[in-house]
Structure formats: C-alpha cells, structure tokens
C-alpha cells in the first residue's frame, strides 16, 4: 500500500496488528478533517482483521496486566513524553 503523506510525515495506511503492518484488499478514501483534501487510501478493516487484533490483544493482556500499576505507569509516561515531544508535528 502506498504510504500517506500527512503534514510531511509518511504514514502507513495498513493496520497495525500484533506488532506488524497488515494490508487489506479493501480500502477507502481518507480526507483531512482540516480542509477535506484527500490524503489517500486507507486499509479497510474486515472481520478477520478485527478477530486478529482482538486475539493479539487478548494474548498481550496477561503480560501487560502482570506488570502492575507502577510499571504500566512508566510505559504510559514514556508514551506521553513521545506525544509531547512530537506535539508540534501532531
């Protein structure tokens, strides 16, 4: 699938499931919410994509939940810091 250019950044139009990009045979046109200009074609999710994502999430949950609140907080803080670092671009 052709990457989308969003504000100068290349963005994959594929799904992200279980740590990998997953394309789809079906796509839809994506438009900027700012000015309605076309951004490109995005992968459309199918029932199989949903099932794969749910299965991956269920498989990951025990490890995530066993970290405990303090360890999860550190992961979430690092995630928030990355968002903050890229706030201007976002």
N, C-alpha and C positions, 0 to 999 in steps of 0.2 A: 504494500500500500504506500502511496506517495505521502511523505510527511507534510503536515500543515505548517505554514509559516504564520505564527501568531506573535505579533509585536516584535518581529525579528528573531524569534526563537522557533526552532524546528520542534514540532510536537507530533508524536506518533498517533495516527488515527486508530490504531488497533487497540484491542482490550488488553489489560494487564491482569493476567490470571496466574496465580501460583508462581509468581516471580518471572513470568515470561510474557512477551507480546504475542497476542493471538489475533490473527486476522479473521475477517468474515467475508463470505461470498456476497453478503448483502450489505449495502452502505446507504447512507442518507446524506443530503447536503447540509452542511453546518454553516450558520451565518453568525457574524459578530453581533452580540447584543448591543454594542455601542452604536453602530451605524448600519447594521443589517447587510454589510458587504459579505460576499461569500468567502469562507475560509477554506473550503474544500470538502472532501467526502470523509465521513466517519464510519467506522465499523458499526454495523447494527447488531445488537445482541440477539441471540437465539435462545431457545430453551436449553440447548446444550451448553451454551456459554454460561448461562445462569447456573445450571447444575454444576459445571466445573468450578465456578467461582465459589459457590456455597460449599462444595466438597473441600476445596482448598482452605477456606476459612475455618471449617469445622476441624480440619486436620491441624491447622496452626493454633487453634484456640487453647488447647491444653498447655502448650509451652508458654504462650503469652500469659495466660492466667496464673501459671505457676511462678511467674517472675515475682509476683507480689506488687503491692502498690508503689513502693519506693523505686523499684527497678523500672516499672512501667512509666512512672513519672519522669525518670531520666530520659527514656526513649522519647517520650512526648515533648519534653523540654528541648531536646536536640532537634526534633521535627519542627517545633515552633520557632526555634532560632534560625533554622534554614528558611522558613517562610519569611521571617522578619528580615533576614539578610537579602532576600530577593524581593522584598515588598515593592520596591520601585518598578521592577520589571513586571511584577504581577499586576 
